Amino acid sequence: MLLKDKFYKILKEEKDGDNGKYTVAILPDCNVYDGHFPGDPVCPGVCNIETIKECAMMLTGRDLRIKAIKQCRLTAIATPTVCPEVVITVNATAKEDGTYLVVANIADDKQSYMDFKGTLA
């Protein structure tokens, strides 16, 4: 896993079939913030997408890559200071061709930060 324990840390993991819920701490000391606004860190969208992918990998127990992104909406700016802890909900439905349709959301108790829908293989 690329970002686990560097960009984020899993605090709680819940699985129920195709559904997973991951409470994560966004780690403010990650070196990604050296270039993604020092002094005013903002979570890069690509890191949020990778975090969703890694949660889908934990849910399915498979090594996955993104095959297609059908929808990805950044609904608010996530920062390690504004939302140091978020919940990532993931639904990963296996398809006949061996891929997974993944629908995911990153949010906290105040707002949603990203909605994602895509195919992982």
PyMOL commands that set and color helices and strands:
alter all, ss='L'
color gray80, all
select helices_A, chain A and resi 31-34+45-60
alter helices_A, ss='H'
color red, helices_A
select strands_A, chain A and resi 8-16+19-26+66-74+85-94+100-107+112-120
alter strands_A, ss='S'
color yellow, strands_A
deselect
rebuild
show_as cartoon
